[in-house]
Each structure stands twice: as C-alpha cells, then as structure tokens.
Amino acid sequence: MPKEMIFFSDVEFGSGTITDDFVSDKLFISVINDLAKKKDPVDLIFNGDTFDFLKVPVYVKGKEKYPTHITDEIALEKLDSIYKAHKDSFLALKAFLNDEKNEVYFVIGNHDYELLFDRVQEKLKSYLGEKRVHILPVYTKDKVYAEHGHQYHVYNKYVYERVFRSYKGKKELNIPMLFSGMLEFVINFKIKHPFIERIIERQQVFSLVKFRAKLSLYWLFFRFYVLNVFNSFFQHLIRGYGWVFFETGYSFLQDLIRKDFDICDFNIYLNALKRLDPKYKVVIFGHRHDYSGIETNDKIFIVLNSWRDEYGISEKHHIIPKTKNYARVVENNGQYKVEIVNFDLNDFRINLKESIEDELSALKKANEIMSKKDLKDYTQSVVKI
C-alpha cells in the first residue's frame, strides 16, 4: 500500500495579537480537510515553527509581557492563547486524525522550543484527541529525513542535554536565543514594524523608510549586536554555552566583513546534507522561509516555503502574498515520488509606499483579505522533482 508524507513548514500560529503572523486559517483548514479525504495512509508532518511561542505574550496585571525565563506554566499559558486564536485549525487537525490510518508529527523548531516540555506535549495532544500525535526533534521514516534546520545556525542552536535548567527552584528552558537578547530584538522589531517585518525584500523596504524609522532600526541592530549579545557573555558561561558565545561573535565578525547578515545561508544546509546518513534519499528542511528544491548526490533535497503570511514586492511596487507550499512524498515498494504543491493568491494588491507610511492600516487590510480566502481562491500548481 502506498504511504503518503505531507510536509508543511513554518506555519507560526500565534495568539491573535499584533505579533501573530498567521491569519490564513481558512486556507489551512481547506487544505487539511482535502488531505483527510485521501484513501491511503497519510503522515502529516509540520516541520518546525508550527507554533509561534516566541512572539506570544503572557499577561501580568493586564499588561503584555514577553518573558525570557520560560517555565512550563508560562508555556502552557502561551499554548492556550494559540489554541483560542486558531481553534478551528486545531479542530481540522483533530478531524484529520479521526481516520485511524493518519498520523500527525510536530518537529520542534526555534519558534516552538516550548514543545520540549512534557506538559506542553500532553496538552497539545489533548487538543487533537490524544492519539497518533508525535512531537520530536527530527522526523525519519525509512529513507526520508526531515528537520527544521535551525540547529545549523549559531544564533538559534542549542544542546539537547542542556535544554533545561533550574532557576529559583523552577525548571525553565535554557536556550541561548532566549537569554542572548535575540528575543528582545525580535519583539521590539516586530512591535514597531508589524507589517514591513513580513515583507521579504528587506533592503528595498529599508531604502523607502523615513529617516527617523531608519535611526530606530539602526538602534535596534546596535542594541542587539553590541549591548545584548556581548553583554550576555556571563550568561553563556554559567549556562554551559560559552562555546556558542564565541562562535556567535566569530560569525558576526564574518558577516560584518562580508556585509551579509543572512543567518539562513543555503550553503549551511548543503554542508549539513553531507553529514547525514547516506541511506536518506529525501531530505526536507524549513526555517529559511524560501523554497529550494534540488537533486544532489542521489538525494532529493527540499527547503520549504513558510505558511506564515509573508509578502513580496511586484514590479509595480505592490505588496503581493508569497507562495505557500507543501511537499508531498509518496513511498511505494521502496520507490519515492516527490512533488511540491504550491498555492498562489493573485487577487491581492496593497501599495508598498502607503504600507510603509501607515503599517497598522496596511496590516489590518492585509489580514482582512487573507483571513477570508480559502482553497478555491488560490491558484494551485504541482511541481515534480
């Protein structure tokens, strides 16, 4: 019997606040419902950053807070907020699992470290009906291998053996991204620029922002790279990540010399590919939010687009939604067929200059459009690899 594996990446379900970058629940639900109709068994794999815990606030005396000391109580509060904001999407996954031949896998990414907590895993499984829900660092089945990909980037990596520590008598996550200033940088940038942060052509956007906004951005980058990262030296040492601190500093100096701050360099993945067990014939990563599909050394290697609502810029300087996709891998008698299923929304235009001048209005308009679109509104195409 043929076995299908469907891979999504970087959905980034948030909590419905200004930092929630996913509003395409109608499309997501339509696609999941479609997959639920398949006759053959389906493994549905979410290849990291399914849940955007990173940008989900907790509330202390009615005020939004983004804590860097993450206990399982805080993680559970975040998960509950995500569930309430995207309940219909959770219910679609639960309905998908009503068919006993289907399985759902959540690979842990750099936005959902909280899935490492046992109680968070138990709660997520309870939302989806308990059975046939798996949460793990990597997905492997026969000759197929998938992981998120953040572990190959110094700004995001962590050591599994040191993932927790005790602080003030409580167990908390021990992740460099949380204590190095990265979280503060991401949140500050996101709150100040909630819409242009979603536009992938950052250099073009930066050239159009006003002088005061540029100064604000320069200050954010300075505070992260100089004040936050380098002031976290002792934190890295006492938490057993001293080597990560020095590696981060070395990586930053290299980036500075090259004037290239792409922390998701595709070549890093190609080098990682060489270190994998040669038995794997299909390898799938996410994390970059930028699709690539190649065949190399008898392997099919895929980096998936995000399902997070992101935007590009057209030749006429309009904001346009980025393509969403998933990978479909079919195994039959040891043979593998791989396809990329793309979803493009063409009926969408927002003026770039107006978006930069009034981000909140642009964000509201984009969210209203995207939240109303389902599968029938998208152009669907299939690319065979």
C-alpha positions, -999 to 999 in steps of 0.1 A, spaced: 0 0 0 14 35 -9 23 57 20 20 95 17 40 120 37 29 156 36 53 183 49 44 218 60 69 243 75 68 275 95 30 279 99 37 301 130 3 300 147 2 330 171 -22 343 197 -42 367 176 -22 398 188 -3 422 166 26 398 166 6 369 152 18 364 116 -8 338 105 -43 346 96 -48 322 67 -68 297 88 -95 293 60 -69 281 35 -51 259 61 -84 242 71 -94 237 34 -61 220 27 -62 198 58 -98 188 50 -87 179 15 -58 157 28 -83 140 52 -101 126 21 -72 106 9 -77 68 8 -41 58 16 -24 64 50 -10 99 55 18 112 77 12 149 82 45 164 92 48 200 105 85 206 101 91 232 128 79 266 139 43 254 137 35 274 168 50 309 173 55 307 211 84 331 206 61 360 198 31 351 221 28 374 251 17 364 286 -3 388 307 8 402 341 -17 426 357 -33 431 323 0 440 305 16 421 277 50 406 287 75 385 267 94 367 294 129 352 289 125 328 318 101 302 303 86 276 327 61 250 317 34 271 333 42 301 310 45 277 280 10 263 288 -5 298 290 10 306 256 -3 273 241 -38 281 254 -37 315 238 -26 300 205 -54 274 207 -81 300 213 -69 322 184 -68 293 159 -93 268 174 -108 259 140 -74 250 126 -68 227 156 -103 211 151 -94 205 115 -63 186 126 -84 167 151 -109 157 124 -79 146 102 -69 122 130 -103 107 133 -92 84 105 -70 58 123 -47 54 93 -35 90 96 -7 104 119 4 139 128 41 149 136 53 181 150 91 187 145 105 212 170 118 245 156 133 277 170 99 293 175 84 264 194 111 254 219 82 251 244 72 218 229 102 203 247 82 205 280 63 172 287 32 190 300 30 211 268 32 180 247 4 164 267 -18 195 264 -12 197 226 -21 161 222 -53 166 243 -64 194 219 -60 169 190 -76 139 205 -46 122 222 -38 95 197 -13 94 168 3 128 176 41 128 178 64 156 189 101 151 182 133 169 171 135 152 137 112 131 115 126 99 100 109 72 81 127 46 60 147 68 36 130 101 44 146 126 68 132 160 79 142 186 105 135 223 109 171 234 102 177 260 130 203 238 146 228 247 118 227 284 126 247 297 156 220 323 166 194 295 171 212 263 180 210 247 214 223 215 231 196 189 238 214 177 270 213 213 284 179 224 272 165 228 308 180 244 339 167 251 374 161 288 382 147 299 416 135 264 422 117 261 389 126 242 357 130 266 327 142 265 291 179 270 288 181 283 252 207 309 240 181 326 218 161 335 250 189 349 271 213 364 244 190 393 236 176 377 204 141 376 218 141 412 229 154 422 195 127 402 176 99 415 197 110 452 196 114 450 159 80 432 154 60 456 176 75 487 160 72 474 124 44 448 124 38 448 87 72 456 70 87 428 91 66 404 69 80 418 36 109 396 25 126 423 3 141 440 34 167 461 16 141 476 -7 118 484 22 147 499 42 155 523 13 120 537 15 115 542 52 118 576 66 150 589 83 136 586 119 125 550 112 160 542 99 176 556 131 152 534 151 162 503 131 199 511 134 195 514 172 177 481 174 205 464 155 232 481 176 215 472 208 212 436 198 247 430 184 266 452 208 247 456 240 226 424 242 248 397 226 281 408 241 266 416 275 253 380 277 288 367 279 285 355 315 250 341 309 265 319 282 293 307 305 271 299 335 245 281 314 271 259 297 271 277 263 304 295 264 314 280 231 282 293 215 290 328 226 324 327 209 310 311 178 283 338 176 309 365 179 331 350 152 301 345 129 290 381 135 325 394 126 325 373 94 290 387 85 303 422 91 333 418 68 311 403 41 282 427 48 260 397 46 236 390 75 217 361 61 217 338 91 199 312 69 226 308 43 216 279 20 252 267 18 250 258 55 223 233 46 243 218 18 272 212 42 247 196 67 234 174 39 269 159 35 269 148 72 236 129 70 234 91 68 237 83 31 207 60 34 183 90 33 171 97 -2 146 125 5 157 153 29 135 182 39 143 213 58 124 245 66 135 276 86 147 297 56 111 307 45 125 304 10 118 274 -13 146 254 -29 144 220 -45 175 202 -59 187 167 -67 222 161 -55 243 130 -47 214 107 -53 193 127 -28 163 149 -33 168 180 -11 140 204 -4 138 236 17 101 246 21 85 280 20 67 292 51 30 292 57 34 323 78 17 352 59 46 369 42 48 392 13 69 401 -17 70 432 -39 58 433 -75 75 452 -104 48 478 -100 56 483 -63 26 465 -49 27 441 -19 18 406 -30 15 374 -9 43 350 -10 37 315 -24 28 289 3 37 252 -4 39 218 10 59 187 -1 42 155 -10 63 124 -7 48 90 -18 66 58 -10 56 27 -28 77 -5 -27 108 14 -18 104 39 -46 98 76 -38 79 102 -58 83 138 -46 60 168 -56 58 204 -44 22 217 -42 21 255 -45 -7 279 -35 -7 314 -51 -31 342 -43 -33 366 -73 -63 388 -62 -44 409 -37 -27 443 -41 -16 468 -15 6 498 -23 41 495 -10 47 531 -2 14 535 16 22 504 37 54 518 49 38 551 58 9 535 77 19 500 88 -11 494 111 -36 502 84 -17 480 59 -16 452 84 -53 454 91 -61 454 54 -38 425 46 -52 404 75 -88 411 64 -81 399 29 -60 368 38 -84 357 66 -113 355 41 -95 334 14 -98 296 12 -86 270 -12 -109 280 -41 -94 315 -41 -59 302 -47 -42 291 -79 -28 256 -72 2 241 -91 23 210 -87 60 207 -95 75 172 -97 111 167 -85 
